[in-house]
Each structure stands twice: as structure tokens, then as C-alpha cells.
Amino acid sequence: SPFPLPENRPAAAFSKPSPTDTIARQAQPIPPSPPPHWPSHTAQMSHAPPHPAPPAATPASNLPSVQPGGGLCYSLELAWGRLRRAYLKRFRPAYVRRMADRRLGATSGAFHEVLDPRDLKYVRNLCTAHWSPQHDPFRWRNHLGFARWGLAELQLMGWPLLAATVALAFTPWPYLAILPGIPLLLVLWFFRDPPRQIPADPHILVSPADGKLVEITRLDHHDFIGGPAVRIGIFLSIFNVHINRAPSQARVVKLHYSPGKFLNALDPESAIVNENLWIGLEETAPPHRRCVVRQISGLIARRIICELRPGETVDRGHKFGMIKLGSRTELIVPADGLEVVAKPGQSLRAGSDIIARYTS
């Protein structure tokens, strides 16, 4: 058998196609002993010329921001950014001019001013502005061991919890320090960003998310992929690392954000009706296979992050976003020549664990 075959979810669970995931959502029963490879009628599609690249300044579909769902911390951080930019323009004009001279690309499309790399946090996918690493004075933030997209939450929640923990530790009842101490540890644990070893084999796909593999389902047809496909579902609990990574070296072809509900990510219906962000990728090397990564919110997780720009190329294992708190990530790939090596129920690590490989 080319990959492990769990029982399919009920066909009714796939009866409401997503506006951007227009596939024949009836999961067909998979024979107990399938042939060595899936039917080869997708081979012509897989070896077709690559999809034309979008222009460099193409906006990220309907995404209003890198964090399209907004949120309280998001609003507070945007407000702080306005104050910071006003301070820089008033008291550090030389710094502002220097950063403007070093900036590459254009800021058009961003919904606020872009004075330095910090201002790209929520508008990177709306413009082409960027700085080379040697001209980014804040690149050290990528090496703190915490998700850069969660640094605001760490500040807003972490410091008050730390202050309360320390204060209670010096009272006549020091054991009360455990009350804020446990939430503090959970916040730090949730936003951790551990290093990962990225495999180099060009024929493999790495997991796009940490979590448990809960679904492997064959789809009769997927419009973006152009033929039969396999959907692989990964459930992320609140204890998993929540940073998403690219499954292969690929070019971003299409992005689409769909508002929705916040059902428990273990509920099969959540894959259809929950808020999600759809990412269409195409491998940069022949045969230019396409794949889809879907970031799906959960019962607690209501903030999807994706900083990708249409037309840009990312390496295998590249960190492109996260989903804040428990959620679900799906990977949809062509079925032709596919071997899924991960097992149902297996715990996966994004970027380092091989989830599937192509044998042809």
C-alpha cells in the first residue's frame, strides 16, 4: 500500500464546498490494496509548464492584513505603531531618512506608513517593501526562541503575569504564586519557536504544522491541483508549536481568506465552515506540482497569521505564519505517484518531519 488508509469521514462531511476549495468533496472509499501509484491521468498536469507568476505588486487576494481576523492585541499593537511612528518622525528624522534610503520595494498597498521593518508585521502581504538582512536592525527578534508574530501577546500577557507571580512569591502565602505562574508558563510555551532541521531531499514534503495526523483522504478531483488529490489533516492542540512552514520549495500562486465559524478543530465540519486561509503553492522545480495549505481556526484559536505575498518563492520549511491556539492545518497534494509515509495518529513536527514523498 502506498500510504496508510484510515477510514474515510462520512461523505456528508464534505457536502459544502468552500468557495475557494472547489473540489468534488465526496470522499470515495479507497480500495484496501490500491496499485503502487495512483492513476497516472494527472501526469500531464503535473509535468505541465508552471503557472504564470503574478506581478510582484499583486495584492494578496482578499486579505486585509497579515492577521485578517483582527483581535484585541492586534488593535493595541497597531495603536502603538502609530505612536512609535509619530515619535520617530518627530525626534529621529535622520533614522527615518536612513531607513527610507535602504528600503527596497514599494510601500503602496500598506494601510499605514512603513518607516522600518517593524511596520511590515501586519502589512507585508499588501506591499513589496522590505529591507536586506544587513539593514534590518530588528532581525535579532527572529532568534529569541519565540514566534515573532506573538511577541505582542507575550508582552501584554507575560509581563503582568510575571509581576503577579513575583509579587505573590514574597507574600506570607508564596504558594499563591502558582496561580499566575501556570498561565505564564503556558503563554511562553505556546509561543515558543524551536529550531528545526529541514530535510534536503527534493522529492519529499515536510509537515506544514506541528500536531497529530488525523486524516488521509483521497479526493476525486481538486480544481487547483487539476486532478485527483490527497488531503492530509493535522490537528494542533494548545500544547503544540503553532508556527506553519512551507511543505516544499514553492512559489506562492494564490491566497484567499474565508471568514467563518470557530468549531472545535476535531469536528470534521470545522474543515468546511470555520474561518480559514487558503494558500495555493506551486513547486519551483519540474514537474511543478501544485499543493494547497489551509490554515483553519479552531474553538480557541481565532487568529490566523499568513505573511506570504503572491509571486514570492519560499524554501522548504520556511516559516510563513501561525495559528494562535488550538487549530487545524490541511495539506492537499496531487495523488499521482504519492506515498504518504506519516501514519494516522502520528505526532508531527513542522518543517522537519517527512509527511509524504513522490516516487515519480
Backbone hydrogen bonds, N-H to C=O, Kabsch-Sander energy under -0.5 kcal/mol:
donor,donor_aa,acceptor,acceptor_aa,energy
13,A,10,P,-1.7
14,F,11,A,-2.0
15,S,12,A,-1.5
21,D,18,S,-1.0
23,I,21,D,-2.0
24,A,221,H,-1.5
25,R,23,I,-1.2
27,A,25,R,-1.0
28,Q,26,Q,-0.7
28,Q,218,R,-0.6
38,W,335,A,-0.7
42,T,39,P,-0.7
43,A,40,S,-2.0
46,S,42,T,-2.7
47,H,43,A,-1.9
48,A,45,M,-1.5
58,T,55,P,-2.1
60,A,125,N,-0.8
61,S,59,P,-2.5
63,L,60,A,-2.6
66,V,122,Y,-2.0
70,G,67,Q,-1.9
75,S,71,G,-2.2
76,L,72,L,-2.6
77,E,73,C,-2.5
78,L,74,Y,-2.1
79,A,75,S,-2.1
80,W,76,L,-2.4
81,G,77,E,-2.2
82,R,78,L,-1.7
83,L,79,A,-1.7
84,R,80,W,-2.7
85,R,81,G,-2.6
86,A,82,R,-2.0
87,Y,83,L,-2.3
88,L,84,R,-2.6
89,K,85,R,-2.3
90,R,86,A,-1.7
91,F,87,Y,-3.2
92,R,87,Y,-0.5
92,R,88,L,-2.0
96,V,92,R,-1.9
97,R,93,P,-2.4
98,R,94,A,-2.3
99,M,95,Y,-2.6
100,A,96,V,-1.9
101,D,97,R,-2.2
102,R,98,R,-1.5
103,R,99,M,-0.9
104,L,130,H,-3.4
110,A,107,T,-2.0
115,L,113,E,-0.5
119,D,116,D,-2.1
120,L,117,P,-1.5
121,K,118,R,-1.3
124,R,120,L,-1.7
126,L,123,V,-2.1
127,C,123,V,-0.7
127,C,124,R,-0.8
128,T,106,A,-1.6
129,A,106,A,-1.3
130,H,104,L,-2.3
135,H,132,S,-2.0
136,D,133,P,-1.5
139,R,136,D,-1.4
141,R,138,F,-1.8
142,N,139,R,-2.0
143,H,140,W,-1.8
144,L,141,R,-0.9
147,A,191,F,-3.0
150,G,147,A,-1.6
151,L,148,R,-1.1
154,L,150,G,-2.3
155,Q,151,L,-2.0
156,L,152,A,-2.9
157,M,153,E,-2.6
158,G,153,E,-0.7
158,G,154,L,-1.7
159,W,154,L,-0.6
159,W,155,Q,-1.2
161,L,157,M,-1.6
162,L,158,G,-2.8
163,A,159,W,-2.7
164,A,160,P,-2.4
165,T,161,L,-2.3
166,V,162,L,-2.6
167,A,163,A,-2.6
168,L,164,A,-2.4
169,A,165,T,-1.5
170,F,166,V,-0.8
170,F,167,A,-1.0
171,T,168,L,-1.5
176,L,173,W,-2.2
177,A,174,P,-2.0
178,I,175,Y,-1.5
179,L,176,L,-1.7
181,G,177,A,-1.8
182,I,178,I,-2.2
184,L,180,P,-1.8
185,L,181,G,-2.2
186,L,182,I,-2.2
187,V,183,P,-2.4
188,L,184,L,-2.2
189,W,185,L,-2.6
190,F,186,L,-2.6
191,F,187,V,-1.8
192,R,189,W,-1.0
193,D,145,G,-2.8
198,I,196,R,-0.6
204,I,201,D,-1.3
205,L,356,A,-3.0
206,V,247,P,-2.1
207,S,353,D,-2.5
210,D,241,V,-0.6
211,G,348,L,-1.9
212,K,235,F,-2.5
213,L,346,Q,-2.5
214,V,212,K,-0.6
214,V,233,G,-2.5
215,E,233,G,-1.3
217,T,231,R,-2.6
219,L,229,A,-3.3
220,D,24,A,-0.5
222,H,227,G,-1.4
223,D,22,T,-0.8
226,G,222,H,-3.0
227,G,222,H,-1.0
229,A,219,L,-2.1
230,V,333,V,-2.7
231,R,217,T,-3.4
232,I,230,V,-0.5
232,I,331,L,-2.9
233,G,215,E,-1.9
233,G,231,R,-0.5
234,I,329,T,-2.5
235,F,212,K,-2.9
236,L,327,S,-2.9
237,S,235,F,-0.5
240,N,237,S,-1.6
242,H,190,F,-0.6
244,N,321,G,-2.8
245,R,208,P,-1.8
246,A,318,H,-1.9
250,A,248,S,-0.6
250,A,314,V,-2.0
251,R,282,E,-3.3
252,V,312,E,-2.9
253,V,251,R,-0.5
253,V,280,G,-2.8
254,K,280,G,-1.5
256,H,278,W,-2.0
258,S,276,N,-3.0
261,K,273,V,-2.5
267,D,264,N,-2.0
270,S,267,D,-2.1
271,A,268,P,-1.1
272,I,269,E,-1.6
273,V,269,E,-2.3
274,N,270,S,-1.7
275,E,261,K,-2.2
276,N,258,S,-2.3
277,L,295,Q,-2.4
278,W,256,H,-3.3
279,I,293,V,-2.2
280,G,254,K,-3.2
280,G,278,W,-0.5
281,L,279,I,-0.6
281,L,291,C,-3.0
282,E,251,R,-1.9
283,E,289,R,-3.1
284,T,249,Q,-1.3
288,H,285,A,-2.4
291,C,281,L,-2.2
292,V,332,I,-2.4
293,V,279,I,-2.2
294,R,330,E,-2.6
295,Q,277,L,-2.4
295,Q,293,V,-0.5
296,I,294,R,-0.6
296,I,328,R,-2.8
297,S,275,E,-2.7
298,G,301,A,-1.7
301,A,326,G,-1.1
302,R,300,I,-0.6
302,R,324,K,-0.5
303,R,324,K,-0.5
305,I,322,M,-3.1
306,C,66,V,-2.2
307,E,320,F,-2.4
311,G,252,V,-3.0
312,E,309,R,-1.8
314,V,250,A,-3.0
317,G,246,A,-2.9
318,H,315,D,-2.1
320,F,244,N,-1.9
320,F,318,H,-0.6
321,G,244,N,-1.0
322,M,305,I,-0.9
323,I,242,H,-1.7
324,K,303,R,-2.4
325,L,323,I,-0.7
327,S,236,L,-1.9
328,R,296,I,-2.2
329,T,234,I,-2.4
330,E,294,R,-2.3
331,L,232,I,-2.5
332,I,292,V,-2.7
333,V,230,V,-2.2
333,V,331,L,-0.5
335,A,228,P,-1.9
338,L,335,A,-1.9
339,E,357,R,-2.7
341,V,339,E,-0.7
341,V,355,I,-0.8
342,A,355,I,-1.6
345,G,213,L,-3.3
346,Q,343,K,-2.3
348,L,211,G,-3.6
351,G,207,S,-2.4
352,S,349,R,-0.9
353,D,349,R,-2.1
355,I,205,L,-2.7
356,A,205,L,-1.6
357,R,339,E,-2.4
358,Y,203,H,-2.5
359,T,337,G,-2.8
